[in-house]
Amino acid sequence: MSDVKFEENAMRRLAEGLLMVLVLGDTACGGAGPSPFATTQHGLLRNGRPFFWLGDTGWMLMRLSPADVECYLEDRAAKHFTVIQMMAIRTNHTVGSPTQRDLIPSYAKALPFSKLDPVTLNEAYWRHIDFILDAADDRGLTIALATMWGRDADSLFPHPLENNERYGTLLGRRYRNRDNLVWLVTGEYEKIEDDWRQPTSSAWKCRYEGYWSVFSGAFGFTYGADRVWQFHLEWEDALQYEGAADMQHLRSLIESRPMENRVPDESILVSGRGDPRKGPSYCAATRASDGRYAMVYSTMGEPFTLDLSALSGERLHGWWYSPRDGRCYSEQRQQTHRPFEIIRVQGQREFTPPTSGLNQDWVLVLDDADCRFPAPGVGLGAESGGATGAVVPGKQWQEATPESQDIDSAQLKAAAEDLKVPQLVVVRNGYLIRKGSDASAYHEIYSSTKVFTSTCLGLMLDDRKCRLDDPMVKYLPEWGRAYPAYAKVTLRHLASMRGGTRGKLGFVGKGQKWGDPVVYVTTPDKPAFAPAGSQIAYQDSHVHLLGRIVAMHLAHEPLKDLFKRRIADPIGMSRWDWGISGTVDGVTHYNAAGNGIRSDGKRRWPSAPAGTYAAQGGGSNRFYVIPEWNMVVVTLGSSDPDAQIGQSIDGFFAKIAAAFTSPPQSRLFLRARSTPIHRDL
């Protein structure tokens, strides 16, 4: 018992060292900045907004080189993890007291401490930890840093009480102003009996343990794979375990509904609940405390009966959400973007998932129809928290004051007036916070239309009807027969203007100065350059070809019809048209640019974040997406000179950057990489 008591005291002194700096301030170095994290009865907040903890376990991340650290973090960010759990230090010892030699070094063989008594940090080691924190922050990831393993708390340092406190103080001083850091005072150890070289769990087990936890009240879930957290024996391959990829669908589901009042509620399950102690047949339930939505997770797709009286509204929208791919399905197992049924709220009702059996887990999502929530898993946004953070626009825009979205209204007004564009819309977190005097004008938007073709391509990718690296000649073999270089052109090349494709102009008349699109897509001309991907060259034929492939070979309907059915109608976009010059399979355009580094070493918009990208068309028709600010800016004009916007938009961005009343939080659902800049129209 005395050993246990001693260990508890050692851990406490370590925590006290951290707290003295992080909470009470440090007279030697100044007070710490306020932590962005806080807790409520419903979950975790970051900067005042609900935050979903989707953790991955990377305990031994310090072992990796900078390049491997970036490889790992890039993969985890792409899979929409929000937290990485890692050790600050780790020892190899299993019996007796550890020594300096038992400490695991960084990739560069640097040990954590230059002395153990009094404990002194080795700068070479901790600079690598600094790099890991910076690399995580660049990708929107939070590090949950365990100061040491629990077994070492009473034995690593001579005079453990004093040195643990000193160690905690040193860490607190070093990282007191980090806003992507959560402290784990110690990590614990439990022996795994299974062969650690093999996965010890199935993807299904990872899923149901995650959904059981979150639906039962947890504010998140941490996934882990031994081969990854040890970072040896082909850890790169282990990054692609199915369970790791499936975790993002849990996060997407929870974030697609308001998180700030979510509560566990098994009482709505009248029958079919099961027992988690008797195998994976359990059903877990969660709902909004005000009854606006409910979710029920069925581990094996077995029928269950619900009491619907706790839900609000006279009508409900129902969805079957698959934790295996993050998509919604009908009862006939067909993927759908609409509720499978509209239900009147009254009494009890039995529900039967589309499939049942092992690895056939489903989530039933029921919404108050008046709330007009998007399909489950369609982002309200990372860190958004639903209604208190970001919203997805519906048939009517939700307007909000700039101040409610952390923007100073006077500075926003000044920025908009300097831009001198009456057809202006500014959206932040899904809320309309500024609109110009002529924002409802209706006219041609020229080459900005080209992003609608890429949207239709995105739908086909989402439906798994194609891949970006599919060769163009798979669908249009005649182009390869005419010029062999076209055999190397892919859909990715067409979508990014890097294919070198060129169609003959054909007739050029008064009504279509660019030539007849029918000829563009049916009559190949000599490639503008080869090989594909070696250059960027703006050519309408790229997108005419892409549109023809999508319309004729993938969607089997005109692009206008596809866009109307899948995008325009669901979001209430009623006043629009997709004009076509000539008759050619519903084909139109694509045009976009990013904020990458240009040949002169400068960005296109120096005052905007690096991730900014835009669609551009003649007549000042431009759409700017700024992921780091979770903002969209639209400028339209049928006759304004294009140069007016191009020359003044960076000044607008500079004023917006200064208008934030609190640091903007990046949202992963708008995350995008800058793309190379191609020639303006």
N, C-alpha and C positions, 0 to 999 in steps of 0.2 A: 504493500500500500504506500510505503514511503516513496518508492520509485515513481509511482503514478502521480503522487502529490508534487514531486519535484518537477516532473515533466510538465504538468499543468502550469506550475509557476513559471517555468522557462518560457513556455508559449505565451503566457500572459505578459511577461516582461518584453518579449518581442513585439507583441501587439501594442504595448504601451509606448515603446519607442517610436513606432509609426504614428500612433495617435497624437503624441506630443507635437509632432511636426504638422501632420495633416489636419488636425482639428483645432489644437490650441495655438498653433503657430510656432515659429522657431526664431528666437531672438537673434541667433547667429546669422540667419539667412533671410529674415523677413517672413511674413506670414504666407501660408500656402493659398493658392487660388481656390475658389469654391469648387467642390466636386460637382460635375454635371449630373451625377446619379443620385436618385432618391427613391424611396419605396413608399407605396401606398397600400391600402388593404386589397387593391385589385392587381397590383403588380409593380413593375419597375419603371421608373421615369428616367429619361435622359434629357436634360435641358427643358424639363417641364412637360415633355411629351412621352406617352407610353413607348416603351422599348422592349422588343421581344428578344430574349436571350436565346440565341441559337448557337451553342458553343461547340467547338471542336477541340479535342485534346491533343495538344502538341507539346507534351511535357518537356521533351529534350530538344527543343528548337535551337537552343544555343549551340548544339553540335554542328549545325549546318553552316555552310559558307553563305556569304551575302547573296550569291546568285541562287542557291538552293532555297534560302529563306524566301526570296521573292517568288520563286516557282511555287512553293507551298502556299504562300499567302494569296497569290493570284488565283490558284485553284479554289481555295476556300472562299474567297470573295465571289468568284464566279458561281459557286454553289450557294451563295447567299447566306453563309454563316455570318454572324454578327460579333462573336466573341471567340478568341483563341485562348485556351488555358495552357499556361506553360510554367515551368519552374525557373526561378531566378538562379538557384544553385541546386546541385544534386550530387549525392555521394554514391559510390559503388559498394560500400561496405554492407555486410549482412550480419556480422557478429562482432561484438565489442565496440569500442569507441572509434569513430573515424579519425583519420589524420588528414593533413594537407594533401597527401598523395592519393587519398580516397576520393577527393573532389573531382568531378568530371570537368575537364577543361572545355573551352570554346573550340570552334573549328580550327583556330590558329594556335591551339595548345596553351592558351593563357588560362591560368587558374583564377578563381574569383577573388582570392584574398592574397595580399602580400604578407600579412601577418594574421594569426588567429587570436593573439592576446597582446595588446588590445586589438580587436578586430579592425583591419584596415583594408579598404577596397583596392583591388588591382585595376587601375584605370584601363588597361588594355582589354580586360575581360568585359568590363561594364560598358565600354564604348560599343561593343558588339550588341549588348542588350539595348543600348540606345538606338542602334541601327534597326533592330527588330521592331521596336516601338514606332519608329518613324515610318518604316515600310508598312506596318499595319495601319497606321493612321492615314497614309496615302491611299489606302484601299478601303477606307471606311470601317476598319475593324478595331474592336476594343481588345486589349490584352488583359486577361485575368491572371495576375502574376502571383504565384505561390512563393513565399519567401524562402522556404526550405521544406523538406519532407518531414512529416511529424516525428518519425523515429529519431531524427537528428537533433531535435529541439533541446534535449538535455545532455547531449554528449559531443556535439561538434566542437564547441568552443571551450577552452579552459574558462573557469569561472562563468558558467553559462548564463546565470541571471544577469550579470553586468554586461557581458558581451552580446547577449541576445538583444538587450535594450539598446546598446550602442549600434548594433547592426540595423535594427529597425529604424533608429534615428538617421543613420547614414542613407538608407534607402529613401526615407521620407524626404530628406533634404534634396536628394538627387532628382526625385521625380515628383516633387510637390506640386508642380504646375502642369503636369500631364493631364489632358482631359480625355485620353483614350485608355485609361488604366484603372482597373479594379483590383483591389488587394485581396489575396487569399493568404491568411496568416500562415497556414501550413497546409501541405498536401498530405494525404493519408495513404496507407499501403495495405492492400489486401492481396494475398497470394492467389494467382490464377492457376488452377490445377490443370486446365486444358493445355494442349500443345500450343504455345504462343505463336508458332510459325503458321498456324492455320486460323482462319476467322473463327471466333468463338461464338458468333451469333449470326443469325440470318438477317437479311434486310427487313423481312416481315417482323421479326422480333424487335429490331430497332424501331420500326415504325410504331408497333402497338405499345411498346413501353413509353415512347415519346408522347403519343396521343393520350394514353391513360394518364400520364403525369400532368400534361397541360390541361386536359379537360377536367382533371380533378383539382385544379387550382394553382398549379405551378406557373411561374411567370416565364418559363422557358424550359429548355432541355439541352443537355450536353451529350453529344455523340463522341465515341472514341473507338479507335482501332489500334491494337497493340503495335502492329507493324509500322503504323504512322507515328504514334507518340514516342516510340523508341528511335525512329528514323534510321533504320537499317534493314537489310534484307529486302531490297527492291521496294522501298517505301513509296517511290513514285507510282508504282503499279497499284499499291494499296489505296492511293488517293481516289482511285476510280471504283472503289467498292460501291455496290448498288445502294447500300444503306446510307452512305454519305450523300449521294445524290438525292435520295428520297426525302431527306430532312428538310430541304428547302420548301417542299410542298406543305409541310406543317406550318412553317412560318408564313408562307403566302396566304394560307387559309385564315390564320388568326388575324393577320394584318388587313385582310379584306373586309373585316367588320370592325366597328368601334371597339377598342380594347379597354377603354377607361372604366367601363362598368361591367366587365365580363366576370361571371361567377360560376362555380361548379354547381350543378343541380341534378343529382340522380333522381330526385323525386318526380321528374316528368316521365321517367321510365316506369310504366305500369307493369309491363312484362317483358321478358327477354333480356334482363339485365345481366344474368350470369354471375360468376364468381371468379375473380382473378386468381384465387388460390387453387382453383380446379381446372386450370388450363386456359388457353387463349380463346374463350368464348364470351368474354366480358364485353359489355357495352358501357361506355362512359359518356356523360352528357355535360354540356356547358351552355350557358345562355347569357344574354344581356339582362341585367337586373330590371330594366324597364320593359322587357319582353319584346324588344324589336327584332331579335333573332335568337335561334337556338341551333346547336350542333350536337349530333349524336354519332359517336364512333362505334361501328360494329366490327369487331375483330375478324369474324369469319363470315360476314354477310348474312347472318341469320335474321329472321323476322323479329320485330319488336313492336310493342304498342306504347304510344305516347299519350299523355294527358296534355292537350293543347291549351288548356285554360290559362296557363301562365304567359302565353304569348299575346302581344297586342295586335290590334287591327282586326277588321272583319274578314280579310282575305290574306292568305299566305302564298308566297312563292316557295316552291320546293325544288331542291337540287340534289343530285347524287354526285358527290365529289370523290374522285379516286385519289387516295394517298400514294398510289404507285406512279402516277404521272401528272398529278396536279390538274386534271381536266374534269369537266362535268359530262355526265352521260345520262341518257334517257333510260327508262326501265327496260327498253329493248336493246340496251348496250350500245347505242349509237351516240357518238360524241355530239354534244349540243351546246349552244350558247344561250339557250332560253330555259326558263324553269320548266321542269317536266310536267308540272300540273299546278293548277291554282286550287287551293283548298279553302273551304270555309272553316273558320275557327269555331269548333263546337265539340265538346266532349272528348272522347278518346278515338284514336285511329291507329290501325296497324299499318306498318310499312315493311316492305320486303325489298332488300337491296337487289341490284341487277344480277349479281352472281353470288355464290356462296362456296365455302370450303376453305382449305388451307391457302394462305397467301391471297385471300379474296376479301380484304378489308375495305370498308366504305364509310363515308361520312354523309349523313343526311343533314342538309342545311335548310332550315326554315326561316323565312324572312317575312316581316310585316310588309305586305306589298306596297303600302304607301311610302315606305322608306326608299324604294327604288335602288336598292343596293345592286352593285354589279355582280356578275357571276362569281361564285366563291373562288378565291385564289387570284382574282384580278385586282391589282394593287391599289389599296388605299395608301400604300407606300411604306417603306421601311421607316421606323421610328415615328410613324405618323399618328397612330392612335385613333384613326378614324375621324370622327366628327371634330375632335379637338385638335387634329393636326391637318392631314391632307384629305381631300375628298375627290372622288371621281365625278366629273361633270355629268349630269343627266340631261334630260330634255330641256330643263331650265337651268341656267347658270346660277350657282350659289354665289352671291356677292358678299364681300366682307370689307371692312375698313382696312386700309393699309396697316394701321397700328396693330390690328389683331393678328397680322401675319409678319410682325416684326419689321415693318417698313414705316419710316417717317412720312406722313402724307404730304407735308409741305415740300419736302425734298423730291418726292415722287412727282408731284405736280410741276415743280420747276423743271425737272428733267424732261417730262412730257412736253411742256410748252416750248422748251428749247429745241426739241426734235421737230416741231411744227408739222405734225402728221395727224390730220383729223381722224383718219382711219387707223386707230391704235387700240390694241387690247394688251393689258398686262395681267397675267395670271400667276398666282403663287399658291402652292400647296393645293391646287385645284380650285381656288377661289378667285373670282374676278375682282381685282382690286383697283383697276383703272381702265376706263374706256374713253375713247375720243368722241368728239361731237358727231362724227359720221361713221361710227364703228359698224353700223348695220348696212353699209353700202354693198351693192350686189353687182359684180362685174367680173370680167376675165382676169385670171391671176397668172396667165402665161406659164412660163416654165416652172413655177412653183407647183404646178399640177403634177410634176414628175414624181413627187414624193408619194402621191396616191398610188402610182404603179408599184413603188417599192413596198407600200403598205399591203397591196394585194399579194406581192411575192411573199411577204412575211406571213400572211395567212396560209399560204400553201406550205411554207416551211413548218409552221405550227401544226398543220394537218399531216405532216410527214409525207407529203406528196412529191417532194423533191429535196435535194440538198444543194447548198450553195456551190459546191464544187462539182455538180453535174456538168458535163460538157454540153455546150450549146447544140452540137450536132446530134446529140441524143434525141433532140426534138426537131431540129431543122437540118437533116443530113445533107440537103442540097447545097448548103453553104460550105460544108467540108469538101464536097465533090468539086465545087467551083474553085475554091482556093484552099489547099491543104492546111495552111496556117490557121484557119478557123477551127480546126479540130482541137486546138489547145485552148480555145476560149470557153470559159465557164460562166454559169449564171452570176457568180461573184464578180467576174470581170465586167459583165454587162451592167450590173447594178452599181459599179464604181467607176464607170467610164474608162476602163483599162483594157478593153478587148481589142481595140484597133479595128473594130468592124465598121464597114462603110457600105451603104446601099446607094444605088444610082438614084440621082435626084428625079429623073423623069420630068414630067411637065411642070414648069414653074409659071404660075399665072397670078393674076391680081388677087384672087381670093386665098392663095396659099403660096406665099413667096418662098417658102422653104422646100417646095416640091410636094409631090403626091406621096403620102405615107404608104399607099399600096405598093409603090415601086420600091420604097425603102426596104420593105420586109420581104419582098419576093424576088428582087433582082440584086444579087451580091455584086459588089465592086471590089477592086483590089484593096487589101488591108491597108489602113493608114500607117500601121507599124506592126512589127513582129519582133519577138514573141509576145503573146498576150501577157499583160501584167507588167511589162517593162516601162510603160509610160501611162500618163493620164491625158486623154484628149477628149474634149467635149464634142460629142456627136449625137444628134437626135436618134440616129439609127440604133445605137445601143439600147435605147429604151423602147423604141418601136419593136425591136426583136424580143426584148424581155417581155413586153406586154403581149405580144403574139403567143409566146410560149405559155405564159400564165393563162391567157384566155382560151386558147385552142387545145392545149395539151395537158393542162393541169386542172383548171377550174371547169373547163368545158362550158363556159358561158362568158359573155362580154364582161370586161372589167367593171363597167358601170353597174351592171346587175350584181356582180359579186360584192362590190363595195357597198352598194345600197343595202343588200341583205345582211351582210356581216358587220358593217361598221355604221353606216349612216342611219338606218332605221333604229337599231338598238340604242343609239345615243340621242335620237330625236333630231337629227340633222335633216331638215325638211326642205329648205330653200337652197338648192344647189343643182348644178348640171355638169355633166362631163362631156363637153363638146368634142366632136371628132371631125377632123378635116379629111374628107374622103371616107370610104367605107372599108375598114380594115380591122375586123375582129375586136373592136373596142379598145384599140391600142392608144396609149398616150405617153406621157413623158416621165422623166426623172431628173432631178437636179439638186445637189446638196453640196455643202462645204463644211469644213471643220476649222477649229481654231489651233491647228498645228503650227509648228515652227516652219516659216517660209525660208526661201534661199537666202534672204537678207538677214536671217537670224532673229527676226521678229515675228510675233503672232499677228494674225489678221486683225484681231480685236484685242490689243494689249490690256485693256482695262477689264476684260471679261475673263472668267475662269478658263483654264485650259481645255476643259471638257465641252465647252460651248460648241454647238453645231447649228446649221441653218439650212433652210430651203430658200432659194432665190429665184425670182422671176422678174421680167421686165416690168416697168411701171411702178417701181418701189414695192413690189409684192414680196415680202420677206417674212419668214417665220424663224424665230430664234429659240432654241431650247438650251437652257442653262442648268444642267443636272446639279451642279454644286449649290445652286441657289434654289433648286426645285421651282424654277420659274420658266414661263413661256411668254415671249413677247412677239406680237404680230403687228406688222405694218403693212397696209394695203394702199394701193393707188393706181388709178387707171391711166393717169397722164403725167403724174409727178416725175421729174427727171430721176432716173435711178441713182445718179451720183449723189443726190441730196441725202438719201438715207445712208449710202455707203460711206460718206464723209463724216456724218454726224453721229452715227450709231455708237461709235466707241466713246464719245463724250457722254452719251446717254448711259452707257454701261458704267462709266466712271462715277456718275452721279448716283446711280442705283447702288453701287458698292458702298458709297458713303451714307446711303439712306437707311442701312440696316441698323435697327436699334439693339439687336443682339446678334452674335455670330451665326451666320446661316449654317444649317445642318444639311449635309448632302443626303440624298435619298437614293437607295440602290435601284428603285424601280425606274429611275431616269438615268441610270448609270450608262455611260457610253464613252467610247474612246474617240479621240480626235482622229479624223481621217485626213490624208493629204489633200491639199488645196488644188483644185483644177481651175482652169481658166474661167473667168467670169463670162456670163452670157454677153 
